[in-house]
């Protein structure tokens, strides 16, 4: 059992240059809070696992394959493994949970 307060988890810069907090990290899943500044983008990329996005704060665009989704708090978007995805913050800070199942950690910004 683990208990944490979000504000007590340190913010780090991930391999794609985005501020993030690791909430859960075990063999079955990794859950991160990603925090994009106004107009910041995560470029198109693929990962070999399922990804779920759960928006906490702000507005953004999540693109999965050829589909674009305008998202806001409480939006949920899923991405099948090996499908191109990208994320863009709109007008202000954009924060969301990024849930990868099973666990996957890219080693560089080219994965």
Biopython code that builds the backbone (N, CA, C, O; Angstrom):
import numpy as np
from Bio.PDB.StructureBuilder import StructureBuilder

atoms = [
    (1, "UNK", "N", (0.854, -1.174, 0.000)),
    (1, "UNK", "CA", (0.000, 0.000, 0.000)),
    (1, "UNK", "C", (0.896, 1.231, 0.000)),
    (1, "UNK", "O", (1.880, 1.293, 0.737)),
    (2, "UNK", "N", (0.556, 2.194, -0.817)),
    (2, "UNK", "CA", (1.316, 3.440, -0.909)),
    (2, "UNK", "C", (0.327, 4.589, -0.875)),
    (2, "UNK", "O", (-0.722, 4.538, -1.517)),
    (3, "UNK", "N", (0.666, 5.628, -0.123)),
    (3, "UNK", "CA", (-0.149, 6.844, -0.080)),
    (3, "UNK", "C", (0.745, 8.014, -0.428)),
    (3, "UNK", "O", (1.810, 8.184, 0.167)),
    (4, "UNK", "N", (0.316, 8.831, -1.400)),
    (4, "UNK", "CA", (1.089, 9.998, -1.813)),
    (4, "UNK", "C", (0.147, 11.166, -2.039)),
    (4, "UNK", "O", (-1.019, 10.974, -2.381)),
    (5, "UNK", "N", (0.650, 12.373, -1.849)),
    (5, "UNK", "CA", (-0.040, 13.593, -2.252)),
    (5, "UNK", "C", (0.624, 14.054, -3.537)),
    (5, "UNK", "O", (1.851, 14.126, -3.616)),
    (6, "UNK", "N", (-0.178, 14.366, -4.543)),
    (6, "UNK", "CA", (0.367, 14.736, -5.848)),
    (6, "UNK", "C", (1.416, 15.839, -5.735)),
    (6, "UNK", "O", (2.475, 15.754, -6.356)),
    (7, "UNK", "N", (1.128, 16.868, -4.950)),
    (7, "UNK", "CA", (2.051, 18.002, -4.847)),
    (7, "UNK", "C", (3.376, 17.633, -4.174)),
    (7, "UNK", "O", (4.337, 18.398, -4.249)),
    (8, "UNK", "N", (3.437, 16.477, -3.521)),
    (8, "UNK", "CA", (4.681, 16.044, -2.870)),
    (8, "UNK", "C", (5.574, 15.208, -3.785)),
    (8, "UNK", "O", (6.721, 14.923, -3.441)),
    (9, "UNK", "N", (5.055, 14.816, -4.943)),
    (9, "UNK", "CA", (5.841, 14.020, -5.887)),
    (9, "UNK", "C", (6.651, 14.984, -6.746)),
    (9, "UNK", "O", (6.082, 15.900, -7.340)),
    (10, "UNK", "N", (7.961, 14.799, -6.823)),
    (10, "UNK", "CA", (8.791, 15.751, -7.583)),
    (10, "UNK", "C", (8.474, 15.750, -9.076)),
    (10, "UNK", "O", (8.146, 14.719, -9.663)),
    (11, "UNK", "N", (8.582, 16.933, -9.668)),
    (11, "UNK", "CA", (8.417, 17.081, -11.111)),
    (11, "UNK", "C", (9.772, 16.878, -11.763)),
    (11, "UNK", "O", (10.772, 17.461, -11.344)),
    (12, "UNK", "N", (9.793, 16.041, -12.795)),
    (12, "UNK", "CA", (11.007, 15.762, -13.558)),
    (12, "UNK", "C", (10.732, 16.080, -15.020)),
    (12, "UNK", "O", (9.573, 16.207, -15.415)),
    (13, "UNK", "N", (11.758, 16.206, -15.814)),
    (13, "UNK", "CA", (11.588, 16.360, -17.260)),
    (13, "UNK", "C", (11.756, 14.983, -17.883)),
    (13, "UNK", "O", (12.774, 14.323, -17.680)),
    (14, "UNK", "N", (10.737, 14.546, -18.654)),
    (14, "UNK", "CA", (10.810, 13.211, -19.241)),
    (14, "UNK", "C", (11.643, 13.216, -20.528)),
    (14, "UNK", "O", (12.187, 14.252, -20.911)),
    (15, "UNK", "N", (11.744, 12.057, -21.196)),
    (15, "UNK", "CA", (12.607, 11.944, -22.382)),
    (15, "UNK", "C", (12.109, 12.781, -23.556)),
    (15, "UNK", "O", (12.867, 13.034, -24.493)),
    (16, "UNK", "N", (10.861, 13.211, -23.524)),
    (16, "UNK", "CA", (10.325, 14.063, -24.590)),
    (16, "UNK", "C", (10.382, 15.542, -24.216)),
    (16, "UNK", "O", (9.848, 16.388, -24.934)),
    (17, "UNK", "N", (11.034, 15.855, -23.083)),
    (17, "UNK", "CA", (11.221, 17.240, -22.669)),
    (17, "UNK", "C", (10.029, 17.860, -21.972)),
    (17, "UNK", "O", (9.926, 19.084, -21.892)),
    (18, "UNK", "N", (9.123, 17.033, -21.464)),
    (18, "UNK", "CA", (7.902, 17.511, -20.825)),
    (18, "UNK", "C", (7.990, 17.308, -19.315)),
    (18, "UNK", "O", (8.525, 16.299, -18.854)),
    (19, "UNK", "N", (7.469, 18.258, -18.547)),
    (19, "UNK", "CA", (7.405, 18.106, -17.091)),
    (19, "UNK", "C", (6.476, 16.951, -16.750)),
    (19, "UNK", "O", (5.391, 16.827, -17.318)),
    (20, "UNK", "N", (6.910, 16.096, -15.809)),
    (20, "UNK", "CA", (6.087, 14.949, -15.446)),
    (20, "UNK", "C", (6.337, 14.526, -14.013)),
    (20, "UNK", "O", (7.380, 14.818, -13.428)),
    (21, "UNK", "N", (5.351, 13.828, -13.461)),
    (21, "UNK", "CA", (5.462, 13.197, -12.146)),
    (21, "UNK", "C", (5.122, 11.725, -12.326)),
    (21, "UNK", "O", (4.156, 11.395, -13.013)),
    (22, "UNK", "N", (5.896, 10.843, -11.724)),
    (22, "UNK", "CA", (5.605, 9.410, -11.757)),
    (22, "UNK", "C", (4.754, 9.088, -10.535)),
    (22, "UNK", "O", (5.213, 9.202, -9.398)),
    (23, "UNK", "N", (3.505, 8.683, -10.781)),
    (23, "UNK", "CA", (2.593, 8.351, -9.687)),
    (23, "UNK", "C", (2.677, 6.877, -9.317)),
    (23, "UNK", "O", (2.689, 6.523, -8.138)),
    (24, "UNK", "N", (2.737, 6.014, -10.339)),
    (24, "UNK", "CA", (2.801, 4.564, -10.144)),
    (24, "UNK", "C", (3.809, 4.010, -11.143)),
    (24, "UNK", "O", (3.820, 4.412, -12.306)),
    (25, "UNK", "N", (4.653, 3.091, -10.694)),
    (25, "UNK", "CA", (5.619, 2.457, -11.588)),
    (25, "UNK", "C", (5.862, 1.036, -11.096)),
    (25, "UNK", "O", (6.613, 0.816, -10.145)),
    (26, "UNK", "N", (5.217, 0.072, -11.755)),
    (26, "UNK", "CA", (5.459, -1.336, -11.467)),
    (26, "UNK", "C", (5.369, -2.122, -12.765)),
    (26, "UNK", "O", (5.103, -1.534, -13.813)),
    (27, "UNK", "N", (5.577, -3.412, -12.730)),
    (27, "UNK", "CA", (5.693, -4.206, -13.953)),
    (27, "UNK", "C", (4.441, -4.190, -14.826)),
    (27, "UNK", "O", (4.542, -4.401, -16.035)),
    (28, "UNK", "N", (3.272, -3.946, -14.253)),
    (28, "UNK", "CA", (2.025, -4.002, -15.013)),
    (28, "UNK", "C", (1.593, -2.664, -15.602)),
    (28, "UNK", "O", (0.822, -2.634, -16.562)),
    (29, "UNK", "N", (2.075, -1.566, -15.046)),
    (29, "UNK", "CA", (1.639, -0.244, -15.531)),
    (29, "UNK", "C", (2.582, 0.842, -15.037)),
    (29, "UNK", "O", (3.282, 0.688, -14.037)),
    (30, "UNK", "N", (2.574, 1.941, -15.773)),
    (30, "UNK", "CA", (3.231, 3.160, -15.306)),
    (30, "UNK", "C", (2.223, 4.287, -15.507)),
    (30, "UNK", "O", (1.648, 4.434, -16.586)),
    (31, "UNK", "N", (2.020, 5.070, -14.472)),
    (31, "UNK", "CA", (1.083, 6.191, -14.525)),
    (31, "UNK", "C", (1.866, 7.455, -14.203)),
    (31, "UNK", "O", (2.499, 7.569, -13.153)),
    (32, "UNK", "N", (1.804, 8.408, -15.144)),
    (32, "UNK", "CA", (2.487, 9.688, -14.957)),
    (32, "UNK", "C", (1.492, 10.816, -15.122)),
    (32, "UNK", "O", (0.522, 10.704, -15.872)),
    (33, "UNK", "N", (1.740, 11.903, -14.414)),
    (33, "UNK", "CA", (1.054, 13.158, -14.697)),
    (33, "UNK", "C", (1.991, 13.927, -15.612)),
    (33, "UNK", "O", (3.139, 14.185, -15.251)),
    (34, "UNK", "N", (1.510, 14.297, -16.798)),
    (34, "UNK", "CA", (2.291, 15.129, -17.707)),
    (34, "UNK", "C", (1.727, 16.536, -17.660)),
    (34, "UNK", "O", (0.510, 16.718, -17.607)),
    (35, "UNK", "N", (2.607, 17.537, -17.680)),
    (35, "UNK", "CA", (2.210, 18.931, -17.527)),
    (35, "UNK", "C", (2.821, 19.729, -18.676)),
    (35, "UNK", "O", (4.033, 19.939, -18.720)),
    (36, "UNK", "N", (1.980, 20.167, -19.597)),
    (36, "UNK", "CA", (2.439, 20.960, -20.736)),
    (36, "UNK", "C", (2.129, 22.421, -20.489)),
    (36, "UNK", "O", (1.065, 22.766, -19.974)),
    (37, "UNK", "N", (3.060, 23.270, -20.858)),
    (37, "UNK", "CA", (2.831, 24.718, -20.797)),
    (37, "UNK", "C", (2.007, 25.145, -22.009)),
    (37, "UNK", "O", (1.847, 24.378, -22.958)),
    (38, "UNK", "N", (1.499, 26.340, -21.975)),
    (38, "UNK", "CA", (0.693, 26.901, -23.069)),
    (38, "UNK", "C", (1.372, 26.650, -24.417)),
    (38, "UNK", "O", (2.538, 27.002, -24.598)),
    (39, "UNK", "N", (0.661, 26.054, -25.346)),
    (39, "UNK", "CA", (1.106, 25.772, -26.712)),
    (39, "UNK", "C", (2.251, 24.755, -26.822)),
    (39, "UNK", "O", (2.765, 24.535, -27.919)),
    (40, "UNK", "N", (2.651, 24.143, -25.727)),
    (40, "UNK", "CA", (3.700, 23.125, -25.778)),
    (40, "UNK", "C", (3.147, 21.861, -26.442)),
    (40, "UNK", "O", (1.954, 21.574, -26.339)),
    (41, "UNK", "N", (4.019, 21.107, -27.125)),
    (41, "UNK", "CA", (3.594, 19.928, -27.877)),
    (41, "UNK", "C", (4.474, 18.724, -27.569)),
    (41, "UNK", "O", (5.665, 18.854, -27.285)),
    (42, "UNK", "N", (3.859, 17.561, -27.634)),
    (42, "UNK", "CA", (4.584, 16.296, -27.671)),
    (42, "UNK", "C", (4.449, 15.813, -29.105)),
    (42, "UNK", "O", (3.336, 15.536, -29.553)),
    (43, "UNK", "N", (5.549, 15.705, -29.837)),
    (43, "UNK", "CA", (5.467, 15.368, -31.264)),
    (43, "UNK", "C", (4.950, 13.947, -31.499)),
    (43, "UNK", "O", (4.941, 13.122, -30.586)),
    (44, "UNK", "N", (4.523, 13.673, -32.728)),
    (44, "UNK", "CA", (4.032, 12.331, -33.055)),
    (44, "UNK", "C", (5.076, 11.257, -32.726)),
    (44, "UNK", "O", (6.262, 11.405, -33.019)),
    (45, "UNK", "N", (4.599, 10.189, -32.118)),
    (45, "UNK", "CA", (5.453, 9.051, -31.775)),
    (45, "UNK", "C", (4.565, 7.833, -31.532)),
    (45, "UNK", "O", (3.345, 7.958, -31.426)),
    (46, "UNK", "N", (5.180, 6.663, -31.445)),
    (46, "UNK", "CA", (4.484, 5.410, -31.164)),
    (46, "UNK", "C", (5.157, 4.721, -29.991)),
    (46, "UNK", "O", (6.354, 4.891, -29.759)),
    (47, "UNK", "N", (4.377, 3.939, -29.253)),
    (47, "UNK", "CA", (4.932, 3.082, -28.201)),
    (47, "UNK", "C", (4.318, 1.693, -28.353)),
    (47, "UNK", "O", (3.215, 1.559, -28.884)),
    (48, "UNK", "N", (5.021, 0.657, -27.893)),
    (48, "UNK", "CA", (4.553, -0.719, -28.099)),
    (48, "UNK", "C", (3.576, -1.215, -27.032)),
    (48, "UNK", "O", (3.477, -2.419, -26.797)),
    (49, "UNK", "N", (2.855, -0.297, -26.386)),
    (49, "UNK", "CA", (1.885, -0.654, -25.344)),
    (49, "UNK", "C", (0.628, 0.200, -25.498)),
    (49, "UNK", "O", (0.621, 1.181, -26.242)),
    (50, "UNK", "N", (-0.429, -0.179, -24.793)),
    (50, "UNK", "CA", (-1.666, 0.606, -24.762)),
    (50, "UNK", "C", (-1.424, 1.863, -23.924)),
    (50, "UNK", "O", (-0.707, 1.817, -22.925)),
    (51, "UNK", "N", (-2.025, 2.991, -24.333)),
    (51, "UNK", "CA", (-1.898, 4.240, -23.586)),
    (51, "UNK", "C", (-3.292, 4.814, -23.352)),
    (51, "UNK", "O", (-4.110, 4.878, -24.270)),
    (52, "UNK", "N", (-3.553, 5.230, -22.114)),
    (52, "UNK", "CA", (-4.793, 5.920, -21.774)),
    (52, "UNK", "C", (-4.438, 7.309, -21.285)),
    (52, "UNK", "O", (-3.531, 7.475, -20.469)),
    (53, "UNK", "N", (-5.154, 8.305, -21.783)),
    (53, "UNK", "CA", (-4.993, 9.697, -21.365)),
    (53, "UNK", "C", (-6.231, 10.089, -20.566)),
    (53, "UNK", "O", (-7.356, 9.853, -21.005)),
    (54, "UNK", "N", (-6.026, 10.690, -19.389)),
    (54, "UNK", "CA", (-7.129, 11.195, -18.573)),
    (54, "UNK", "C", (-6.804, 12.649, -18.238)),
    (54, "UNK", "O", (-5.851, 12.915, -17.505)),
    (55, "UNK", "N", (-7.588, 13.593, -18.767)),
    (55, "UNK", "CA", (-7.275, 15.015, -18.625)),
    (55, "UNK", "C", (-7.677, 15.510, -17.236)),
    (55, "UNK", "O", (-8.797, 15.284, -16.776)),
    (56, "UNK", "N", (-6.733, 16.192, -16.582)),
    (56, "UNK", "CA", (-6.959, 16.769, -15.259)),
    (56, "UNK", "C", (-7.268, 18.260, -15.312)),
    (56, "UNK", "O", (-8.154, 18.742, -14.606)),
    (57, "UNK", "N", (-6.527, 18.994, -16.159)),
    (57, "UNK", "CA", (-6.598, 20.461, -16.140)),
    (57, "UNK", "C", (-6.304, 21.017, -17.527)),
    (57, "UNK", "O", (-5.479, 20.471, -18.260)),
    (58, "UNK", "N", (-6.985, 22.111, -17.885)),
    (58, "UNK", "CA", (-6.715, 22.809, -19.130)),
    (58, "UNK", "C", (-7.396, 22.173, -20.327)),
    (58, "UNK", "O", (-8.208, 21.258, -20.197)),
    (59, "UNK", "N", (-7.038, 22.687, -21.505)),
    (59, "UNK", "CA", (-7.585, 22.182, -22.766)),
    (59, "UNK", "C", (-6.438, 21.853, -23.701)),
    (59, "UNK", "O", (-5.388, 22.494, -23.672)),
    (60, "UNK", "N", (-6.656, 20.839, -24.533)),
    (60, "UNK", "CA", (-5.617, 20.442, -25.465)),
    (60, "UNK", "C", (-6.178, 19.651, -26.612)),
    (60, "UNK", "O", (-7.389, 19.481, -26.755)),
    (61, "UNK", "N", (-5.263, 19.171, -27.429)),
    (61, "UNK", "CA", (-5.603, 18.317, -28.560)),
    (61, "UNK", "C", (-4.774, 17.046, -28.423)),
    (61, "UNK", "O", (-3.549, 17.100, -28.309)),
    (62, "UNK", "N", (-5.450, 15.912, -28.436)),
    (62, "UNK", "CA", (-4.777, 14.619, -28.447)),
    (62, "UNK", "C", (-5.091, 13.981, -29.792)),
    (62, "UNK", "O", (-6.254, 13.781, -30.140)),
    (63, "UNK", "N", (-4.052, 13.668, -30.536)),
    (63, "UNK", "CA", (-4.217, 13.025, -31.841)),
    (63, "UNK", "C", (-3.794, 11.577, -31.736)),
    (63, "UNK", "O", (-2.716, 11.259, -31.234)),
    (64, "UNK", "N", (-4.676, 10.690, -32.228)),
    (64, "UNK", "CA", (-4.415, 9.258, -32.257)),
    (64, "UNK", "C", (-4.620, 8.808, -33.705)),
    (64, "UNK", "O", (-5.735, 8.869, -34.224)),
    (65, "UNK", "N", (-3.558, 8.363, -34.347)),
    (65, "UNK", "CA", (-3.672, 8.018, -35.759)),
    (65, "UNK", "C", (-4.127, 9.235, -36.544)),
    (65, "UNK", "O", (-3.505, 10.294, -36.454)),
    (66, "UNK", "N", (-5.200, 9.104, -37.312)),
    (66, "UNK", "CA", (-5.733, 10.217, -38.104)),
    (66, "UNK", "C", (-6.816, 11.011, -37.381)),
    (66, "UNK", "O", (-7.370, 11.950, -37.953)),
    (67, "UNK", "N", (-7.128, 10.655, -36.137)),
    (67, "UNK", "CA", (-8.192, 11.331, -35.378)),
    (67, "UNK", "C", (-7.608, 12.388, -34.443)),
    (67, "UNK", "O", (-6.577, 12.176, -33.806)),
    (68, "UNK", "N", (-8.299, 13.542, -34.377)),
    (68, "UNK", "CA", (-7.926, 14.627, -33.448)),
    (68, "UNK", "C", (-9.063, 14.815, -32.459)),
    (68, "UNK", "O", (-10.230, 14.896, -32.843)),
    (69, "UNK", "N", (-8.709, 14.884, -31.175)),
    (69, "UNK", "CA", (-9.716, 15.058, -30.136)),
    (69, "UNK", "C", (-9.433, 16.336, -29.363)),
    (69, "UNK", "O", (-8.344, 16.503, -28.813)),
    (70, "UNK", "N", (-10.415, 17.247, -29.318)),
    (70, "UNK", "CA", (-10.334, 18.423, -28.455)),
    (70, "UNK", "C", (-10.755, 17.964, -27.068)),
    (70, "UNK", "O", (-11.878, 17.498, -26.872)),
    (71, "UNK", "N", (-9.857, 18.098, -26.118)),
    (71, "UNK", "CA", (-10.110, 17.543, -24.795)),
    (71, "UNK", "C", (-10.056, 18.628, -23.723)),
    (71, "UNK", "O", (-9.437, 19.678, -23.898)),
    (72, "UNK", "N", (-10.723, 18.339, -22.613)),
    (72, "UNK", "CA", (-10.774, 19.224, -21.445)),
    (72, "UNK", "C", (-10.860, 18.327, -20.213)),
    (72, "UNK", "O", (-10.900, 17.105, -20.356)),
    (73, "UNK", "N", (-10.890, 18.900, -18.999)),
    (73, "UNK", "CA", (-10.920, 18.057, -17.805)),
    (73, "UNK", "C", (-12.013, 16.983, -17.862)),
    (73, "UNK", "O", (-13.151, 17.224, -18.264)),
    (74, "UNK", "N", (-11.601, 15.792, -17.439)),
    (74, "UNK", "CA", (-12.419, 14.583, -17.348)),
    (74, "UNK", "C", (-12.525, 13.854, -18.688)),
    (74, "UNK", "O", (-13.192, 12.821, -18.752)),
    (75, "UNK", "N", (-11.892, 14.351, -19.770)),
    (75, "UNK", "CA", (-11.862, 13.614, -21.031)),
    (75, "UNK", "C", (-10.939, 12.407, -20.899)),
    (75, "UNK", "O", (-9.909, 12.466, -20.228)),
    (76, "UNK", "N", (-11.327, 11.310, -21.552)),
    (76, "UNK", "CA", (-10.522, 10.093, -21.593)),
    (76, "UNK", "C", (-10.321, 9.713, -23.060)),
    (76, "UNK", "O", (-11.282, 9.655, -23.828)),
    (77, "UNK", "N", (-9.071, 9.456, -23.443)),
    (77, "UNK", "CA", (-8.742, 9.024, -24.802)),
    (77, "UNK", "C", (-7.821, 7.816, -24.667)),
    (77, "UNK", "O", (-6.911, 7.807, -23.838)),
    (78, "UNK", "N", (-8.068, 6.799, -25.488)),
    (78, "UNK", "CA", (-7.189, 5.632, -25.466)),
    (78, "UNK", "C", (-6.461, 5.509, -26.801)),
    (78, "UNK", "O", (-6.965, 5.920, -27.846)),
    (79, "UNK", "N", (-5.276, 4.939, -26.738)),
    (79, "UNK", "CA", (-4.455, 4.749, -27.928)),
    (79, "UNK", "C", (-3.971, 3.302, -27.966)),
    (79, "UNK", "O", (-3.307, 2.844, -27.037)),
    (80, "UNK", "N", (-4.303, 2.578, -29.047)),
    (80, "UNK", "CA", (-3.796, 1.205, -29.169)),
    (80, "UNK", "C", (-2.272, 1.196, -29.324)),
    (80, "UNK", "O", (-1.676, 2.181, -29.761)),
    (81, "UNK", "N", (-1.665, 0.088, -28.965)),
    (81, "UNK", "CA", (-0.205, -0.018, -29.098)),
    (81, "UNK", "C", (0.215, 0.174, -30.556)),
    (81, "UNK", "O", (-0.523, -0.149, -31.487)),
    (82, "UNK", "N", (1.417, 0.707, -30.718)),
    (82, "UNK", "CA", (2.032, 0.955, -32.029)),
    (82, "UNK", "C", (1.213, 1.871, -32.939)),
    (82, "UNK", "O", (1.284, 1.757, -34.163)),
    (83, "UNK", "N", (0.436, 2.780, -32.341)),
    (83, "UNK", "CA", (-0.346, 3.757, -33.099)),
    (83, "UNK", "C", (0.237, 5.143, -32.841)),
    (83, "UNK", "O", (0.528, 5.491, -31.697)),
    (84, "UNK", "N", (0.408, 5.932, -33.897)),
    (84, "UNK", "CA", (0.991, 7.267, -33.737)),
    (84, "UNK", "C", (0.074, 8.156, -32.906)),
    (84, "UNK", "O", (-1.141, 8.188, -33.107)),
    (85, "UNK", "N", (0.681, 8.872, -31.973)),
    (85, "UNK", "CA", (-0.049, 9.790, -31.088)),
    (85, "UNK", "C", (0.759, 11.063, -30.917)),
    (85, "UNK", "O", (1.984, 11.062, -31.042)),
    (86, "UNK", "N", (0.043, 12.165, -30.626)),
    (86, "UNK", "CA", (0.696, 13.426, -30.286)),
    (86, "UNK", "C", (-0.245, 14.200, -29.372)),
    (86, "UNK", "O", (-1.444, 13.928, -29.319)),
    (87, "UNK", "N", (0.318, 15.171, -28.653)),
    (87, "UNK", "CA", (-0.451, 15.959, -27.693)),
    (87, "UNK", "C", (-0.036, 17.413, -27.822)),
    (87, "UNK", "O", (1.136, 17.719, -28.039)),
    (88, "UNK", "N", (-1.010, 18.310, -27.687)),
    (88, "UNK", "CA", (-0.732, 19.742, -27.768)),
    (88, "UNK", "C", (-1.587, 20.487, -26.747)),
    (88, "UNK", "O", (-2.798, 20.278, -26.671)),
    (89, "UNK", "N", (-0.951, 21.357, -25.965)),
    (89, "UNK", "CA", (-1.683, 22.231, -25.042)),
    (89, "UNK", "C", (-2.253, 23.391, -25.835)),
    (89, "UNK", "O", (-1.650, 23.847, -26.806)),
    (90, "UNK", "N", (-3.414, 23.866, -25.419)),
    (90, "UNK", "CA", (-4.005, 25.015, -26.106)),
    (90, "UNK", "C", (-3.593, 26.309, -25.411)),
    (90, "UNK", "O", (-2.474, 26.782, -25.603)),
    (91, "UNK", "N", (-4.470, 26.878, -24.617)),
    (91, "UNK", "CA", (-4.343, 28.258, -24.129)),
    (91, "UNK", "C", (-3.601, 28.423, -22.813)),
    (91, "UNK", "O", (-3.143, 29.522, -22.499)),
    (92, "UNK", "N", (-3.475, 27.372, -22.053)),
    (92, "UNK", "CA", (-2.887, 27.492, -20.725)),
    (92, "UNK", "C", (-2.244, 26.158, -20.350)),
    (92, "UNK", "O", (-2.057, 25.296, -21.208)),
    (93, "UNK", "N", (-1.910, 25.989, -19.087)),
    (93, "UNK", "CA", (-1.334, 24.735, -18.629)),
    (93, "UNK", "C", (-2.302, 23.595, -18.928)),
    (93, "UNK", "O", (-3.507, 23.711, -18.705)),
    (94, "UNK", "N", (-1.760, 22.502, -19.433)),
    (94, "UNK", "CA", (-2.543, 21.326, -19.784)),
    (94, "UNK", "C", (-1.944, 20.134, -19.055)),
    (94, "UNK", "O", (-0.794, 19.767, -19.297)),
    (95, "UNK", "N", (-2.715, 19.532, -18.168)),
    (95, "UNK", "CA", (-2.219, 18.449, -17.329)),
    (95, "UNK", "C", (-3.104, 17.221, -17.509)),
    (95, "UNK", "O", (-4.331, 17.323, -17.531)),
    (96, "UNK", "N", (-2.463, 16.056, -17.637)),
    (96, "UNK", "CA", (-3.226, 14.825, -17.818)),
    (96, "UNK", "C", (-2.454, 13.643, -17.265)),
    (96, "UNK", "O", (-1.232, 13.690, -17.120)),
    (97, "UNK", "N", (-3.188, 12.582, -16.960)),
    (97, "UNK", "CA", (-2.555, 11.324, -16.601)),
    (97, "UNK", "C", (-2.262, 10.562, -17.878)),
    (97, "UNK", "O", (-3.082, 10.538, -18.795)),
    (98, "UNK", "N", (-1.098, 9.942, -17.940)),
    (98, "UNK", "CA", (-0.660, 9.117, -19.044)),
    (98, "UNK", "C", (-0.434, 7.734, -18.439)),
    (98, "UNK", "O", (0.479, 7.533, -17.638)),
    (99, "UNK", "N", (-1.286, 6.781, -18.840)),
    (99, "UNK", "CA", (-1.263, 5.446, -18.246)),
    (99, "UNK", "C", (-0.838, 4.454, -19.317)),
    (99, "UNK", "O", (-1.527, 4.281, -20.322)),
    (100, "UNK", "N", (0.299, 3.803, -19.099)),
    (100, "UNK", "CA", (0.805, 2.821, -20.060)),
    (100, "UNK", "C", (0.670, 1.432, -19.459)),
    (100, "UNK", "O", (1.158, 1.155, -18.364)),
    (101, "UNK", "N", (-0.024, 0.546, -20.225)),
    (101, "UNK", "CA", (-0.198, -0.828, -19.788)),
    (101, "UNK", "C", (0.142, -1.770, -20.932)),
    (101, "UNK", "O", (-0.411, -1.626, -22.022)),
    (102, "UNK", "N", (1.035, -2.730, -20.717)),
    (102, "UNK", "CA", (1.879, -2.848, -19.525)),
    (102, "UNK", "C", (2.918, -1.727, -19.475)),
    (102, "UNK", "O", (2.999, -0.904, -20.387)),
    (103, "UNK", "N", (3.690, -1.704, -18.431)),
    (103, "UNK", "CA", (4.702, -0.674, -18.216)),
    (103, "UNK", "C", (5.636, -0.561, -19.418)),
    (103, "UNK", "O", (6.055, -1.564, -19.994)),
    (104, "UNK", "N", (5.949, 0.674, -19.781)),
    (104, "UNK", "CA", (6.923, 0.946, -20.838)),
    (104, "UNK", "C", (7.555, 2.288, -20.558)),
    (104, "UNK", "O", (6.857, 3.260, -20.267)),
    (105, "UNK", "N", (8.878, 2.351, -20.644)),
    (105, "UNK", "CA", (9.624, 3.598, -20.489)),
    (105, "UNK", "C", (10.510, 3.786, -21.714)),
    (105, "UNK", "O", (11.454, 3.018, -21.901)),
    (106, "UNK", "N", (10.235, 4.790, -22.559)),
    (106, "UNK", "CA", (11.111, 5.016, -23.721)),
    (106, "UNK", "C", (12.499, 5.430, -23.261)),
    (106, "UNK", "O", (12.660, 6.108, -22.247)),
    (107, "UNK", "N", (13.491, 5.011, -24.022)),
    (107, "UNK", "CA", (14.881, 5.309, -23.681)),
    (107, "UNK", "C", (15.378, 6.600, -24.309)),
    (107, "UNK", "O", (16.370, 7.170, -23.854)),
    (108, "UNK", "N", (14.688, 7.073, -25.363)),
    (108, "UNK", "CA", (15.093, 8.313, -25.996)),
    (108, "UNK", "C", (13.873, 8.950, -26.643)),
    (108, "UNK", "O", (12.814, 8.327, -26.711)),
    (109, "UNK", "N", (14.005, 10.174, -27.116)),
    (109, "UNK", "CA", (12.883, 10.872, -27.733)),
    (109, "UNK", "C", (12.577, 10.340, -29.126)),
    (109, "UNK", "O", (11.656, 10.834, -29.776)),
    (110, "UNK", "N", (13.322, 9.349, -29.601)),
    (110, "UNK", "CA", (13.108, 8.819, -30.946)),
    (110, "UNK", "C", (12.268, 7.547, -30.953)),
    (110, "UNK", "O", (12.054, 6.956, -32.011)),
    (111, "UNK", "N", (11.786, 7.116, -29.780)),
    (111, "UNK", "CA", (10.969, 5.910, -29.730)),
    (111, "UNK", "C", (9.515, 6.256, -29.802)),
    (111, "UNK", "O", (8.667, 5.364, -29.774)),
]
sb = StructureBuilder()
sb.init_structure("model")
sb.init_model(0)
sb.init_chain("A")
sb.init_seg("    ")
for serial, (resi, resn, name, xyz) in enumerate(atoms, 1):
    if name == "N":
        sb.init_residue(resn, " ", resi, " ")
    sb.init_atom(name, np.array(xyz, "f"), 0.0, 1.0, " ", f" {name:<3s}", serial, name[0])
structure = sb.get_structure()
